[in-house]
């Protein structure tokens, strides 16, 4: 079957070109089409998917083909643009509306690069640099730059000084406040999945956007007692916990839970030693953050469990069996056993960030896992044949699990 794209003046753009120049595996391929109309695309069999501007899916490859467009700012917020996708819009005009120079490169079918904003040079120099002053019209670009910093820090990329200055001006101007919660959370979630997620929050701090977007995390940038790192952003336990969690797991839920485990605390605040409940201020801040950003329930649930449970985890070796059982019940371990490993992983990161020794933390995590396995594997099959009330059954189950935990602790202590 003939390729209908052969009849179009189209160019590979964006991430596919950028990542190829970086020697990385290309995730998705996006194309921009010059000199065509929606009617032309439909006649060639392309399927429309765009709502805000004309985007089409290739009938065979299902790759995205967008008509070249230019934008004009008409109202506040990242949606406040009038779109012109008429057939006379040039490729250079389409590239000019993009955020960073490394994303404003096109490749023709013959392999030729169209790079009016010197993105290839910035790739070589490892710079994240805005294309033009129109960058300031879209506040979501502050988040995108921070996310790219989190993605490419390992390759040596830094944000250009003039781009940081422009982002700082944008944050001070207040338009960033127009961002909707869902978009902010999407960028945070994506950043948490990158290789160096702490750079997302550090970059927001550097451009003074963190306190506007995430005031609950403002202590990352304002804690006067924390040690400074070379870029001027304080090195806090919250960011250290995020680092540790990133080394342990790629799951953004675990990373989020580690990051927000001690909202409102300073680095001088010790882990709560004996309670399974958040301090009022910490609980309020966590709920406020999750409510405002509409954080999904499974993220919120794990974050709350870790914030409540990491204190007892820090002194698990001193806890009595009934306290360990209470901890397991607080994370709903027996109904949702898959949650235990996530909880343990996030707590491991937090404890390491709080200065606990590796061997100690490993022992703590293994001890909780042993106690959990012993308690969950108690055989209560005979209860089904006994005429017991619900309360009596719950008592027998609790006592059986306590005995199993106590036996586990005694056996391990004797080694």
C-alpha atoms as one frame of an Amber mdcrd trajectory, in Angstrom:
protein
   0.000   0.000   0.000   1.321   3.434  -0.933   2.267   5.724   1.958  -0.112
   8.722   1.898   2.503  10.796   3.729   4.593  10.711   0.542   2.120  13.205
  -0.896   2.716  15.670   1.945   5.445  18.187   2.672   6.158  16.802   6.142
   9.038  16.818   8.598  10.010  14.787  11.634  10.040  17.119  14.646  10.460
  17.367  18.393  11.607  14.564  20.643  12.408  12.089  17.887  14.936  14.462
  16.330  16.322  15.583  19.705  16.814  12.071  21.063  18.384  10.834  17.841
  20.972  13.623  18.074  21.605  12.558  21.662  22.055   8.948  20.625  18.999
   7.872  22.604  16.235   5.480  21.650  13.369   7.344  20.041  10.120   6.957
  21.971   7.545   8.387  19.564   7.752  10.011  16.160   5.779  13.185  15.499
   5.480  14.971  12.192   4.578  18.492  11.131   2.855  19.039   7.790   3.394
  22.253   5.814   1.105  23.647   3.134  -1.891  21.359   3.689  -5.383  21.686
   5.104  -7.633  19.427   7.189  -9.522  18.574   4.010  -6.287  17.428   2.357
  -5.457  15.200   5.317  -8.904  13.617   5.412  -8.808  12.959   1.674  -5.576
  11.000   2.147  -7.138   8.829   4.838  -5.641  10.461   7.939  -7.820  10.269
  11.079  -8.426  13.517  13.015  -7.660  13.486  16.753  -6.863  17.092  17.646
  -9.334  19.334  19.428  -7.388  22.566  19.967  -5.573  22.366  16.637  -5.520
  19.952  13.676  -3.695  16.707  14.498  -4.155  13.511  12.505  -3.139   9.878
  12.804  -1.445   8.169   9.876  -3.821   5.455   8.592  -1.055   2.823   8.612
   1.601   3.772  11.210  -0.772   5.686  13.528   1.952   8.289  14.078   0.815
  11.860  14.699   0.853  14.399  11.882   0.061  17.984  12.936  -0.518  20.847
  10.558   2.093  23.567  10.945   0.696  26.271  13.192   1.446  29.541  14.864
  -0.047  30.845  18.088  -1.114  34.202  19.441  -1.612  34.883  23.128  -5.153
  36.135  23.753  -5.893  35.351  27.441  -4.117  34.176  30.615  -3.063  30.575
  31.193  -1.580  27.874  29.031  -4.814  27.509  27.041  -5.106  31.202  26.226
  -3.921  30.988  22.617  -5.501  31.590  19.233  -4.269  28.966  16.760  -3.586
  29.559  13.084  -3.027  26.265  11.244  -3.701  27.532   7.751  -1.779  26.226
   4.757   0.455  29.312   4.505   2.116  28.781   7.919   5.793  27.963   7.362
   7.903  25.301   9.032  10.081  27.992  10.614   7.004  29.653  12.117   5.912
  26.337  13.579   9.344  25.726  15.104   9.416  29.253  16.535   6.440  28.558
  18.801   8.173  25.649  20.544   9.585  25.862  24.042  13.262  24.877  23.918
  15.753  25.054  21.102  16.495  21.330  21.445  12.811  20.691  20.699  12.697
  23.124  17.752  14.621  21.024  15.237  13.056  19.348  12.202  14.430  16.645
   9.942  13.454  16.390   6.285  12.944  13.051   4.558  16.410  13.310   3.014
  17.980  13.608   6.488  18.614  17.348   6.300  18.167  19.240   9.585  16.143
  22.437   9.690  17.458  24.165  12.812  16.788  27.922  12.767  17.178  28.213
  16.561  20.483  26.341  16.859  19.102  23.452  18.862  21.823  21.090  17.632
  24.436  23.471  19.030  22.651  23.553  22.379  22.552  19.752  22.381  26.313
  19.717  21.905  26.740  22.329  24.657  24.206  20.555  26.898  22.017  23.635
  27.337  18.265  23.881  27.911  17.521  27.245  26.300  14.209  28.888  25.376
  13.533  29.575  21.712  12.217  33.125  22.003  10.558  35.577  24.357   7.199
  33.996  23.428   8.268  31.255  25.865   6.915  33.555  28.589   3.377  33.324
  27.209   2.878  29.737  28.379   3.442  29.145  32.121   3.429  25.364  31.769
   6.807  25.716  30.101   8.376  26.414  33.495   7.331  22.911  34.510   8.469
  21.409  31.219  11.949  22.908  31.517  12.200  21.585  35.070  11.122  18.145
  33.837  13.696  18.173  31.031  16.319  19.103  33.628  15.267  16.031  35.611
  15.521  13.890  32.488  18.843  15.073  31.094  20.921  16.021  34.137  22.722
  12.709  33.806  23.833  13.754  30.312  25.268  16.996  31.650  22.451  19.365
  30.696  21.882  22.584  32.617  19.308  25.335  32.188  20.737  28.379  30.429
  21.089  31.407  32.687  18.878  33.574  30.484  16.166  30.904  30.569  16.297
  30.704  34.364  16.013  34.506  34.462  12.990  34.458  32.160  11.336  31.701
  34.197  11.941  33.738  37.352  10.242  36.746  35.747   7.311  34.551  34.715
   6.927  33.161  38.233   6.996  36.631  39.755   4.426  37.862  37.234   1.796
  35.483  38.598   0.566  33.869  35.393   1.814  30.552  36.711  -1.108  30.730
  39.150  -3.460  30.186  36.190  -2.250  26.614  35.670  -4.927  24.029  36.326
  -4.269  21.394  38.971  -4.422  18.444  36.584  -1.680  19.870  34.353   0.591
  20.681  37.292   0.158  17.184  38.707   0.786  15.578  35.311   4.122  17.363
  35.041   5.039  16.420  38.627   4.110  12.789  38.030   6.136  12.674  34.827
   9.097  14.344  36.551   8.979  11.757  39.330   9.518   9.097  36.672  12.660
  10.738  35.281  16.215   9.653  36.103  16.988  12.617  38.378  13.638  13.751
  39.814  15.187  16.049  42.433  16.334  18.374  39.636  12.705  19.107  38.842
  12.132  20.586  42.291  15.528  22.242  42.426  14.890  23.953  39.093  11.520
  25.224  40.289  13.266  26.544  43.386  15.986  28.244  41.355  13.420  30.196
  39.326  11.335  30.961  42.448   8.313  29.043  41.189   8.302  26.341  43.866
   6.559  28.400  46.535   3.813  29.387  44.096   3.150  25.902  42.764   4.009
  23.755  45.792   4.006  25.889  48.947   3.940  22.739  51.089   7.411  21.944
  49.725   8.732  25.478  50.092  10.982  24.352  52.939  13.071  22.605  50.286
  14.215  26.054  49.263  13.897  28.097  52.444  15.184  25.890  55.261  18.047
  28.014  56.636  19.675  25.135  58.530  20.145  22.824  55.561  23.423  22.350
  53.763  23.848  24.176  50.480  24.686  22.402  47.255  26.668  24.075  44.431
  23.605  25.380  42.583  22.432  27.211  45.688  19.488  24.949  46.461  19.459
  23.527  49.983  20.103  19.816  50.378  17.204  18.671  52.554  16.126  15.314
  53.845  13.044  15.477  51.623  15.182  15.745  48.497  17.629  13.204  49.869
  14.722  10.821  50.469  13.625  11.409  46.881  17.165  10.586  45.725  17.244
   7.397  47.776  13.829   6.312  46.526  14.866   6.947  42.917  17.840   4.638
  43.449  15.575   1.946  44.899  12.544   2.119  42.603  11.281   3.631  39.371
   7.718   3.748  40.736   6.615   7.415  40.938   4.233   6.588  43.801   7.108
   5.430  45.981   9.154   8.484  45.023   6.254  10.817  45.814   5.700   9.195
  49.211   9.393   9.579  50.071   9.413  13.227  49.004   6.396  14.308  51.061
   6.985  12.122  54.129   7.688  15.055  56.441   5.861  18.105  55.138   6.403
  21.110  57.362   9.369  19.543  59.133  12.859  21.001  59.121  15.966  18.886
  58.927  16.229  19.193  62.701  12.870  17.484  63.223  13.318  13.855  64.284
  11.096  11.064  63.064   8.124  10.564  65.350   9.125   7.474  67.348   5.953
   5.852  68.547   2.825   7.131  66.892   1.023   5.769  63.849  -0.632   9.119
  63.152   0.647  12.189  61.374   1.285  15.307  63.391  -1.598  17.754  62.840
   0.437  20.213  60.745   2.050  17.512  58.600  -1.292  15.808  58.040  -2.929
  19.091  57.101  -0.181  19.984  54.625  -0.261  16.555  52.992  -4.035  16.661
  52.639  -3.926  20.229  51.339  -1.326  19.383  48.705  -3.182  16.279  47.548
  -6.529  18.059  47.465  -5.266  21.085  45.578  -3.406  19.085  42.922  -6.076
  16.372  42.802  -3.462  13.736  43.472  -4.822  10.263  42.620  -5.948   8.134
  45.532  -3.255   5.483  45.151  -0.544   8.142  45.412  -2.221   9.795  48.382
  -2.790   6.491  50.167   0.835   5.377  50.022   2.122   8.842  50.962  -0.109
   8.904  54.038   0.922   5.402  55.088   4.595   6.273  54.811   4.241   9.594
  56.616   2.407   7.819  59.445   4.530   4.683  59.533   8.127   5.737  58.972
   8.537   6.809  62.621   7.685   3.375  64.009   9.815   1.831  61.261  12.758
   3.845  62.551  12.637   2.046  65.885  11.112  -1.247  64.806  13.708  -3.291
  66.686  12.380  -1.819  69.958   8.681  -2.333  69.232   6.574  -4.935  70.998
   4.647  -7.463  68.880   1.359  -5.612  69.330   2.939  -2.386  68.027   4.267
  -4.210  64.975   0.845  -5.726  64.367  -0.678  -2.268  64.709   1.774  -0.945
  62.121   0.876  -3.737  59.694  -2.826  -3.084  60.220  -2.336   0.642  59.630
  -1.036  -0.088  56.122  -3.839  -2.583  55.481  -1.230  -5.275  54.975  -3.499
  -8.295  55.358  -6.159  -7.133  52.916  -3.718  -5.584  50.428  -0.426  -7.446
  50.830   1.050  -5.896  47.695   1.179  -2.565  49.532   3.742  -3.840  52.013
   6.695  -3.868  49.621   5.864  -0.342  48.411   5.611   0.897  51.996   8.874
  -0.792  52.954  10.699   0.616  49.915   9.588   4.203  50.589  10.411   3.898
  54.294  13.817   2.493  53.426  14.547   5.617  51.371  13.355   7.947  54.135
  15.327   6.188  56.872  18.490   6.316  54.790  17.889  10.034  54.196  17.558
  10.532  57.951  21.015   9.121  58.496  20.249   5.543  59.500  23.007   3.131
  58.498  22.457   0.915  55.464  22.829  -2.295  57.457  20.398  -1.073  60.116
  17.783  -0.056  57.544  18.117  -3.318  55.655  17.643  -5.231  58.894  14.576
  -3.171  59.789  12.929  -3.754  56.429  13.675  -7.480  56.528  12.290  -7.714
  60.049   8.981  -6.150  59.086   8.733  -8.446  56.071   9.418 -11.502  58.251
   6.806 -10.452  60.788   4.292  -9.816  58.042   4.855 -13.159  56.352   4.569
 -15.001  59.662   1.362 -13.193  60.594  -0.313 -13.596  57.206   0.486 -17.308
  57.027  -1.206 -18.269  60.285  -3.797 -20.957  59.539  -7.267 -19.910  60.694
  -9.084 -22.621  58.768 -10.609 -24.136  61.900 -12.514 -20.933  62.600 -14.887
 -21.751  59.767 -16.134 -24.826  61.647 -16.564 -23.072  64.989 -19.679 -21.208
  66.000 -17.949 -17.907  66.766 -19.179 -14.348  66.577 -17.448 -11.808  64.405
 -15.829 -10.149  67.410 -14.578 -13.487  68.715 -13.101 -14.332  65.328 -11.310
 -10.987  65.157  -9.871 -11.602  68.622  -8.627 -15.077  67.724  -7.092 -13.768
  64.474  -5.337 -10.913  66.282  -3.991 -13.236  68.967  -2.760 -15.731  66.377
  -0.958 -13.024  64.453   0.549 -11.596  67.649   1.871 -15.020  68.615   3.362
 -15.496  65.145   5.080 -12.102  65.286   6.398 -12.749  68.795   7.773 -16.141
  67.751   9.445 -14.575  64.715  11.105 -11.920  66.853  12.345 -14.515  69.369
  13.709 -16.803  66.680  15.541 -13.997  64.940  16.908 -12.576  68.206  18.426
 -15.951  69.001  20.552 -15.984  65.848
